[in-house]
Amino acid sequence: MSTHPELAKIRDEIDAIDQEIQRLINARAECAQRVALVKQAEMADSGEAPIYYRPERESQILSSVIARNQGPLPGAEVARIFREIMSGCLALERPLAVGFLGPMGTFTESAALKHFGHAVDTRPLTTIADVFRDVDAGTLDYGVVPIENSTEGMVTHTLECFLDSSLVICGEVEMRIHQALMVKPGTDISQIQSVYSHQQSLAQCRQWLDANLPDAHRYSVSSNAEAARTVATSSSEAGLAAVAGERAAETYDLEVLAPSIEDRPDNTTRFLVIGRQRTEPSGNDKTSLIVSVKNEPGALYRLLEPFEAHGIDMTRMESRPSHSGVWSYRFFIDFVGHAKDPAVATFLDAVRTRSAELKILGSYPRAVL
C-alpha cells in the first residue's frame, strides 16, 4: 500500500465525506418516515388507504438530479444512485410488491429493478396476463410488462391485456437490450443443436444465429430466463443453448459463449409500469390511448386531424384487429402530454367525438433513466 502523504490526506478526506453522505442519507430516511406518518394520519381521517408511491414525484426528483449535476460523474449515474436511495426510503414507508414477467433473470426483472430500485419486493409471474391479474386483485402493488422493442415492434400480449383491464399505466422504462448465447459450462459452440429463447429475442438475433448456428433448431419459450432455466436444468450434457441477457446466465450458472449477439447495437425494449391509480402530472408526461373508429371512408384521417390542429406530438401508433367486426381495427396511440393538461383535455374531447370508442390507458412520466 502506498504511503505517499498526499494520498493519505485524500483518503482521510474521502472517509470524512463518506460519513457526511451516510448522515444525510439517514436524515433523508427519517424525513420519509415522517411523510408516512402524515399520510397515515391524513388517510385515517378520510377512510382511504394511503398512497405511498408517487411516480410523478420520483420523476421530478430524478430529473432535478440530472439537471443540477456538475460532474465528474455523469448525470444518469448520479440519478441511479438517487434511485436506490429513494427505493430504500420508500421501503421504510411501506415496501412495494412488484410483479414482472418471470422467471428470475428476465429483462423485465431488470426493468423493474431499474425503475423501482432494489428495495422493492419483486415477484416473478408466468405470463403477462398473470401480472395484470395479480395487480388488479391487489396481490401486487404494481406490475412491469414489456410493450415494444425497437427491432421487432409491439408485444401483442400486453396490448390485448389492456383491452379488458381496468388497470392504468403509471410509468415507463427503456432499456438497451444485449442478448448473449449461453450454455452449460464446458459446452462448445460446435456441439449446439438447439437454441431456446423468447420469439422476439430469436428474431432480434436472427442474422447472428443464421451465420453462426445455421443448422441448430430454434425453440420459442415464454421468456429468455425460461430458456436459460431450460438449458440449466436439462438432463442433456450438451447440445442446448439459450439466448438471454447475461443476468440470466448469472442466475442459472450458465457460461456465456458469445455476448451482444443482437443484430442491431441500438436494440432497445420499452416496458410499462401498471397499477390501479392514475398518476398526477409531472411536467414531462406521456399519455396512451386505445381508440376505435367506424369502418368507413376517411375515418382514420378524421381521427388523426386533431393531432395537427391541437399541436399534439404523437410518438407511437399501432393498429390491432378489433373483435367487433371483420376488417375493423383498434388503434393504440401514445402522445406527449398529460390528460389533465388543459390543452390535452381539449384535444381529447375532439378525438372522442370522432371515435367509436376511446379509452385512456394512463398518463405517466416519461422515462428518465
DRENDREN-335755 format. One record per residue (C-alpha): x, y, z; residue in one letter; residue number from 1. Coordinates in steps of 0.25 Angstrom, whole numbers, plus 2048, in hexadecimal, padded with zeros to 3 digits. Example, Ala and Ser with C-alpha at 12.3 -4.5 7.8 and 13.67 -1.06 7.14 Angstrom:
2
east=831	north=7EE	up=81F	aa=a	i=1
east=837	north=7FC	up=81D	aa=s	i=2
% end
This chain:
369
east=800	north=800	up=800	aa=m	i=1
east=805	north=80E	up=7FC	aa=s	i=2
east=80A	north=817	up=808	aa=t	i=3
east=80A	north=823	up=800	aa=h	i=4
east=806	north=82F	up=809	aa=p	i=5
east=7FD	north=835	up=7FF	aa=e	i=6
east=7F5	north=828	up=7FC	aa=l	i=7
east=7F3	north=826	up=80B	aa=a	i=8
east=7ED	north=834	up=80C	aa=k	i=9
east=7E4	north=831	up=801	aa=i	i=10
east=7DF	north=824	up=807	aa=r	i=11
east=7DC	north=82C	up=814	aa=d	i=12
east=7D4	north=836	up=80C	aa=e	i=13
east=7CC	north=82A	up=805	aa=i	i=14
east=7C9	north=824	up=813	aa=d	i=15
east=7C4	north=831	up=818	aa=a	i=16
east=7BB	north=833	up=80C	aa=i	i=17
east=7B6	north=825	up=80D	aa=d	i=18
east=7B2	north=827	up=81C	aa=q	i=19
east=7AB	north=834	up=818	aa=e	i=20
east=7A4	north=82D	up=80C	aa=i	i=21
east=79F	north=822	up=815	aa=q	i=22
east=79A	north=82C	up=820	aa=r	i=23
east=792	north=833	up=815	aa=l	i=24
east=78C	north=827	up=80F	aa=i	i=25
east=787	north=823	up=81D	aa=n	i=26
east=782	north=831	up=81F	aa=a	i=27
east=77A	north=82F	up=812	aa=r	i=28
east=775	north=822	up=816	aa=a	i=29
east=770	north=828	up=823	aa=e	i=30
east=768	north=832	up=81A	aa=c	i=31
east=762	north=827	up=813	aa=a	i=32
east=75D	north=820	up=81F	aa=q	i=33
east=757	north=82E	up=823	aa=r	i=34
east=750	north=82E	up=816	aa=v	i=35
east=74A	north=821	up=818	aa=a	i=36
east=744	north=825	up=826	aa=l	i=37
east=73E	north=831	up=81F	aa=v	i=38
east=738	north=829	up=814	aa=k	i=39
east=732	north=81F	up=81E	aa=q	i=40
east=72C	north=82A	up=827	aa=a	i=41
east=726	north=831	up=81B	aa=e	i=42
east=720	north=824	up=815	aa=m	i=43
east=71B	north=820	up=822	aa=a	i=44
east=712	north=82C	up=822	aa=d	i=45
east=70D	north=829	up=814	aa=s	i=46
east=70C	north=81A	up=816	aa=g	i=47
east=714	north=817	up=809	aa=e	i=48
east=721	north=80F	up=808	aa=a	i=49
east=72E	north=818	up=808	aa=p	i=50
east=735	north=819	up=7FA	aa=i	i=51
east=744	north=818	up=7FD	aa=y	i=52
east=74A	north=817	up=7EF	aa=y	i=53
east=748	north=823	up=7E7	aa=r	i=54
east=74E	north=821	up=7D9	aa=p	i=55
east=74D	north=830	up=7D5	aa=e	i=56
east=755	north=834	up=7E2	aa=r	i=57
east=760	north=82A	up=7DF	aa=e	i=58
east=761	north=82E	up=7D1	aa=s	i=59
east=763	north=83D	up=7D5	aa=q	i=60
east=76D	north=839	up=7DF	aa=i	i=61
east=776	north=831	up=7D5	aa=l	i=62
east=774	north=83C	up=7CA	aa=s	i=63
east=779	north=846	up=7D4	aa=s	i=64
east=785	north=83E	up=7D8	aa=v	i=65
east=789	north=83D	up=7C9	aa=i	i=66
east=787	north=84B	up=7C7	aa=a	i=67
east=78F	north=851	up=7D2	aa=r	i=68
east=79A	north=846	up=7D1	aa=n	i=69
east=7A8	north=84D	up=7CE	aa=q	i=70
east=7B1	north=840	up=7CD	aa=g	i=71
east=7BA	north=83A	up=7CD	aa=p	i=72
east=7B0	north=82E	up=7CE	aa=l	i=73
east=7A6	north=82E	up=7C2	aa=p	i=74
east=798	north=833	up=7C6	aa=g	i=75
east=792	north=826	up=7C3	aa=a	i=76
east=79C	north=81F	up=7CC	aa=e	i=77
east=799	north=828	up=7D7	aa=v	i=78
east=78A	north=826	up=7D5	aa=a	i=79
east=78B	north=817	up=7D6	aa=r	i=80
east=792	north=819	up=7E4	aa=i	i=81
east=786	north=822	up=7E8	aa=f	i=82
east=77C	north=818	up=7E2	aa=r	i=83
east=782	north=80E	up=7ED	aa=e	i=84
east=781	north=818	up=7F8	aa=i	i=85
east=773	north=81B	up=7F5	aa=m	i=86
east=770	north=80C	up=7F4	aa=s	i=87
east=775	north=809	up=802	aa=g	i=88
east=76E	north=815	up=807	aa=c	i=89
east=761	north=811	up=801	aa=l	i=90
east=762	north=803	up=807	aa=a	i=91
east=763	north=80A	up=815	aa=l	i=92
east=755	north=810	up=812	aa=e	i=93
east=750	north=803	up=80C	aa=r	i=94
east=757	north=7F8	up=803	aa=p	i=95
east=750	north=7F7	up=7F6	aa=l	i=96
east=74D	north=7E9	up=7EF	aa=a	i=97
east=750	north=7EA	up=7E1	aa=v	i=98
east=74D	north=7DF	up=7D7	aa=g	i=99
east=755	north=7DC	up=7CA	aa=f	i=100
east=755	north=7D2	up=7BF	aa=l	i=101
east=75D	north=7C7	up=7C4	aa=g	i=102
east=765	north=7BF	up=7C8	aa=p	i=103
east=770	north=7C5	up=7CF	aa=m	i=104
east=77B	north=7CB	up=7C5	aa=g	i=105
east=772	north=7D1	up=7BB	aa=t	i=106
east=774	north=7DF	up=7B4	aa=f	i=107
east=766	north=7E2	up=7BB	aa=t	i=108
east=76C	north=7DF	up=7C8	aa=e	i=109
east=778	north=7E9	up=7C5	aa=s	i=110
east=76E	north=7F3	up=7C0	aa=a	i=111
east=766	north=7F2	up=7CE	aa=a	i=112
east=773	north=7F4	up=7D6	aa=l	i=113
east=777	north=800	up=7CD	aa=k	i=114
east=76A	north=807	up=7CF	aa=h	i=115
east=767	north=803	up=7DE	aa=f	i=116
east=775	north=801	up=7E3	aa=g	i=117
east=779	north=7F4	up=7EB	aa=h	i=118
east=772	north=7F7	up=7F8	aa=a	i=119
east=764	north=7F2	up=7F2	aa=v	i=120
east=75F	north=7E4	up=7F3	aa=d	i=121
east=760	north=7DF	up=7E5	aa=t	i=122
east=757	north=7D3	up=7E1	aa=r	i=123
east=759	north=7CA	up=7D4	aa=p	i=124
east=74C	north=7C6	up=7CD	aa=l	i=125
east=74A	north=7BC	up=7C2	aa=t	i=126
east=743	north=7C5	up=7B8	aa=t	i=127
east=73F	north=7D3	up=7B5	aa=i	i=128
east=731	north=7D0	up=7B8	aa=a	i=129
east=735	north=7CB	up=7C5	aa=d	i=130
east=73B	north=7D9	up=7C8	aa=v	i=131
east=72F	north=7E0	up=7C4	aa=f	i=132
east=726	north=7D7	up=7CD	aa=r	i=133
east=72E	north=7D8	up=7D9	aa=d	i=134
east=72F	north=7E7	up=7D9	aa=v	i=135
east=721	north=7E8	up=7D6	aa=d	i=136
east=71E	north=7DF	up=7E2	aa=a	i=137
east=726	north=7E7	up=7EB	aa=g	i=138
east=730	north=7DC	up=7EE	aa=t	i=139
east=73B	north=7E5	up=7E8	aa=l	i=140
east=73C	north=7F4	up=7E8	aa=d	i=141
east=742	north=7F5	up=7DA	aa=y	i=142
east=746	north=7ED	up=7CF	aa=g	i=143
east=750	north=7EF	up=7C4	aa=v	i=144
east=74E	north=7E9	up=7B6	aa=v	i=145
east=755	north=7EB	up=7A8	aa=p	i=146
east=74D	north=7F3	up=79E	aa=i	i=147
east=757	north=7F5	up=792	aa=e	i=148
east=764	north=7F2	up=78C	aa=n	i=149
east=76C	north=7FB	up=783	aa=s	i=150
east=76F	north=7F0	up=779	aa=t	i=151
east=763	north=7E7	up=77A	aa=e	i=152
east=757	north=7F0	up=77D	aa=g	i=153
east=74C	north=7EF	up=787	aa=m	i=154
east=749	north=7E4	up=791	aa=v	i=155
east=73B	north=7E0	up=78D	aa=t	i=156
east=738	north=7D8	up=79A	aa=h	i=157
east=73A	north=7E5	up=7A2	aa=t	i=158
east=731	north=7ED	up=799	aa=l	i=159
east=726	north=7E2	up=799	aa=e	i=160
east=726	north=7E2	up=7A9	aa=c	i=161
east=723	north=7F1	up=7A9	aa=f	i=162
east=716	north=7EF	up=7A1	aa=l	i=163
east=70E	north=7E9	up=7AD	aa=d	i=164
east=716	north=7EE	up=7B9	aa=s	i=165
east=713	north=7FA	up=7C2	aa=s	i=166
east=722	north=7FC	up=7C5	aa=l	i=167
east=729	north=808	up=7C1	aa=v	i=168
east=737	north=80B	up=7BC	aa=i	i=169
east=73F	north=812	up=7C7	aa=c	i=170
east=74D	north=813	up=7C1	aa=g	i=171
east=757	north=80E	up=7B6	aa=e	i=172
east=765	north=808	up=7B6	aa=v	i=173
east=76E	north=808	up=7AA	aa=e	i=174
east=77A	north=7FE	up=7AA	aa=m	i=175
east=785	north=7FB	up=7A0	aa=r	i=176
east=784	north=7EC	up=79D	aa=i	i=177
east=790	north=7E4	up=79C	aa=h	i=178
east=78E	north=7D5	up=798	aa=q	i=179
east=798	north=7CA	up=79B	aa=a	i=180
east=79A	north=7BC	up=797	aa=l	i=181
east=79B	north=7B3	up=7A4	aa=m	i=182
east=79D	north=7A4	up=7A6	aa=v	i=183
east=7A1	north=79B	up=7B1	aa=k	i=184
east=7AF	north=79D	up=7B5	aa=p	i=185
east=7B8	north=794	up=7AD	aa=g	i=186
east=7AF	north=794	up=7A0	aa=t	i=187
east=7B6	north=798	up=793	aa=d	i=188
east=7AF	north=7A0	up=789	aa=i	i=189
east=7B1	north=795	up=77F	aa=s	i=190
east=7A8	north=78C	up=788	aa=q	i=191
east=79C	north=795	up=788	aa=i	i=192
east=790	north=78E	up=781	aa=q	i=193
east=784	north=796	up=787	aa=s	i=194
east=783	north=7A5	up=78B	aa=v	i=195
east=778	north=7A9	up=795	aa=y	i=196
east=773	north=7B7	up=797	aa=s	i=197
east=766	north=7C1	up=796	aa=h	i=198
east=761	north=7C2	up=788	aa=q	i=199
east=765	north=7D1	up=788	aa=q	i=200
east=773	north=7CE	up=78C	aa=s	i=201
east=775	north=7C4	up=782	aa=l	i=202
east=771	north=7CE	up=778	aa=a	i=203
east=77A	north=7D9	up=77D	aa=q	i=204
east=786	north=7CF	up=77B	aa=c	i=205
east=781	north=7C9	up=76E	aa=r	i=206
east=78D	north=7CD	up=766	aa=q	i=207
east=798	north=7C9	up=770	aa=w	i=208
east=791	north=7BB	up=772	aa=l	i=209
east=790	north=7B9	up=763	aa=d	i=210
east=79F	north=7BC	up=762	aa=a	i=211
east=7A4	north=7B4	up=76E	aa=n	i=212
east=79A	north=7A9	up=770	aa=l	i=213
east=793	north=7A7	up=763	aa=p	i=214
east=78F	north=798	up=766	aa=d	i=215
east=78A	north=79A	up=774	aa=a	i=216
east=77B	north=799	up=777	aa=h	i=217
east=775	north=7A5	up=77D	aa=r	i=218
east=76A	north=7A3	up=788	aa=y	i=219
east=762	north=7AF	up=78D	aa=s	i=220
east=75E	north=7AF	up=79C	aa=v	i=221
east=757	north=7B9	up=7A5	aa=s	i=222
east=763	north=7C1	up=7A9	aa=s	i=223
east=772	north=7C2	up=7A8	aa=n	i=224
east=774	north=7BE	up=7B6	aa=a	i=225
east=76B	north=7B2	up=7B4	aa=e	i=226
east=774	north=7AE	up=7A8	aa=a	i=227
east=781	north=7AF	up=7B1	aa=a	i=228
east=77A	north=7A7	up=7BC	aa=r	i=229
east=776	north=79C	up=7B2	aa=t	i=230
east=785	north=79B	up=7AE	aa=v	i=231
east=78A	north=79B	up=7BC	aa=a	i=232
east=780	north=790	up=7C1	aa=t	i=233
east=781	north=787	up=7B4	aa=s	i=234
east=786	north=779	up=7B7	aa=s	i=235
east=78E	north=77A	up=7AA	aa=s	i=236
east=79C	north=77D	up=7AC	aa=e	i=237
east=79E	north=785	up=79F	aa=a	i=238
east=797	north=78A	up=793	aa=g	i=239
east=78E	north=794	up=799	aa=l	i=240
east=790	north=7A3	up=799	aa=a	i=241
east=787	north=7AF	up=79D	aa=a	i=242
east=787	north=7BE	up=798	aa=v	i=243
east=784	north=7C7	up=7A4	aa=a	i=244
east=78A	north=7D2	up=7AC	aa=g	i=245
east=797	north=7D0	up=7B4	aa=e	i=246
east=78F	north=7D1	up=7C1	aa=r	i=247
east=788	north=7C4	up=7BD	aa=a	i=248
east=796	north=7BE	up=7BB	aa=a	i=249
east=79A	north=7C2	up=7CA	aa=e	i=250
east=78C	north=7BE	up=7CF	aa=t	i=251
east=78D	north=7B0	up=7C9	aa=y	i=252
east=79C	north=7AD	up=7CA	aa=d	i=253
east=79E	north=7AD	up=7BA	aa=l	i=254
east=7AA	north=7B0	up=7B2	aa=e	i=255
east=7A9	north=7BC	up=7A8	aa=v	i=256
east=7AF	north=7B7	up=79B	aa=l	i=257
east=7AC	north=7C4	up=793	aa=a	i=258
east=7A8	north=7D1	up=799	aa=p	i=259
east=7A0	north=7DC	up=792	aa=s	i=260
east=79B	north=7D4	up=786	aa=i	i=261
east=78F	north=7DD	up=783	aa=e	i=262
east=78F	north=7E1	up=775	aa=d	i=263
east=78D	north=7F0	up=778	aa=r	i=264
east=796	north=7F6	up=782	aa=p	i=265
east=78B	north=800	up=786	aa=d	i=266
east=781	north=7F5	up=789	aa=n	i=267
east=778	north=7FB	up=794	aa=t	i=268
east=76C	north=7F6	up=79B	aa=t	i=269
east=761	north=7FF	up=7A2	aa=r	i=270
east=75A	north=7FA	up=7AE	aa=f	i=271
east=74D	north=7FF	up=7B5	aa=l	i=272
east=74A	north=800	up=7C3	aa=v	i=273
east=73C	north=7FD	up=7C6	aa=i	i=274
east=733	north=800	up=7D3	aa=g	i=275
east=726	north=803	up=7D8	aa=r	i=276
east=727	north=812	up=7DA	aa=q	i=277
east=729	north=81D	up=7D0	aa=r	i=278
east=735	north=826	up=7D0	aa=t	i=279
east=735	north=835	up=7D2	aa=e	i=280
east=73D	north=83E	up=7C8	aa=p	i=281
east=74C	north=83E	up=7CA	aa=s	i=282
east=74F	north=849	up=7BF	aa=g	i=283
east=755	north=83F	up=7B5	aa=n	i=284
east=74A	north=835	up=7B2	aa=d	i=285
east=745	north=82B	up=7A8	aa=k	i=286
east=736	north=826	up=7A6	aa=t	i=287
east=732	north=819	up=7A0	aa=s	i=288
east=724	north=816	up=79A	aa=l	i=289
east=71C	north=80B	up=793	aa=i	i=290
east=713	north=811	up=788	aa=v	i=291
east=70A	north=80A	up=77E	aa=s	i=292
east=703	north=811	up=772	aa=v	i=293
east=6F7	north=80D	up=769	aa=k	i=294
east=6FB	north=805	up=75D	aa=n	i=295
east=6F8	north=810	up=753	aa=e	i=296
east=700	north=819	up=749	aa=p	i=297
east=708	north=824	up=74F	aa=g	i=298
east=707	north=81F	up=75E	aa=a	i=299
east=715	north=81E	up=760	aa=l	i=300
east=718	north=82B	up=75A	aa=y	i=301
east=70D	north=832	up=763	aa=r	i=302
east=714	north=82A	up=770	aa=l	i=303
east=721	north=830	up=76D	aa=l	i=304
east=71D	north=83E	up=769	aa=e	i=305
east=71C	north=843	up=777	aa=p	i=306
east=72B	north=840	up=77A	aa=f	i=307
east=72F	north=84A	up=76F	aa=e	i=308
east=724	north=854	up=773	aa=a	i=309
east=728	north=854	up=782	aa=h	i=310
east=737	north=852	up=780	aa=g	i=311
east=738	north=845	up=787	aa=i	i=312
east=744	north=83D	up=785	aa=d	i=313
east=741	north=82E	up=782	aa=m	i=314
east=74C	north=825	up=786	aa=t	i=315
east=746	north=817	up=782	aa=r	i=316
east=73A	north=812	up=77B	aa=m	i=317
east=737	north=803	up=77A	aa=e	i=318
east=72B	north=7FC	up=773	aa=s	i=319
east=725	north=7EF	up=778	aa=r	i=320
east=719	north=7E7	up=773	aa=p	i=321
east=70C	north=7EB	up=77B	aa=s	i=322
east=703	north=7DF	up=780	aa=h	i=323
east=6F7	north=7E8	up=77C	aa=s	i=324
east=6F7	north=7E4	up=76D	aa=g	i=325
east=6FF	north=7DF	up=761	aa=v	i=326
east=709	north=7E9	up=75C	aa=w	i=327
east=707	north=7F2	up=768	aa=s	i=328
east=712	north=7F8	up=770	aa=y	i=329
east=716	north=7FE	up=77D	aa=r	i=330
east=722	north=808	up=77E	aa=f	i=331
east=72C	north=808	up=789	aa=f	i=332
east=731	north=816	up=78A	aa=i	i=333
east=73C	north=81D	up=792	aa=d	i=334
east=73E	north=82C	up=792	aa=f	i=335
east=745	north=837	up=79B	aa=v	i=336
east=73D	north=83E	up=7A6	aa=g	i=337
east=734	north=83A	up=7B1	aa=h	i=338
east=725	north=838	up=7B1	aa=a	i=339
east=724	north=843	up=7BC	aa=k	i=340
east=72B	north=84E	up=7B3	aa=d	i=341
east=720	north=857	up=7AE	aa=p	i=342
east=725	north=857	up=7A0	aa=a	i=343
east=726	north=848	up=7A0	aa=v	i=344
east=718	north=847	up=7A6	aa=a	i=345
east=712	north=84F	up=79B	aa=t	i=346
east=719	north=847	up=791	aa=f	i=347
east=714	north=83A	up=797	aa=l	i=348
east=706	north=840	up=796	aa=d	i=349
east=708	north=842	up=787	aa=a	i=350
east=70D	north=833	up=785	aa=v	i=351
east=701	north=82E	up=78E	aa=r	i=352
east=6F7	north=834	up=784	aa=t	i=353
east=6FE	north=82D	up=778	aa=r	i=354
east=6FF	north=81F	up=77F	aa=s	i=355
east=6F6	north=814	up=781	aa=a	i=356
east=6FE	north=810	up=78E	aa=e	i=357
east=709	north=817	up=795	aa=l	i=358
east=710	north=812	up=7A2	aa=k	i=359
east=71B	north=81A	up=7A9	aa=i	i=360
east=725	north=80F	up=7AE	aa=l	i=361
east=72C	north=819	up=7B6	aa=g	i=362
east=734	north=826	up=7B7	aa=s	i=363
east=742	north=824	up=7BD	aa=y	i=364
east=750	north=829	up=7BE	aa=p	i=365
east=759	north=827	up=7B2	aa=r	i=366
east=765	north=81E	up=7B5	aa=a	i=367
east=770	north=826	up=7BC	aa=v	i=368
east=77B	north=81B	up=7BD	aa=l	i=369
% end
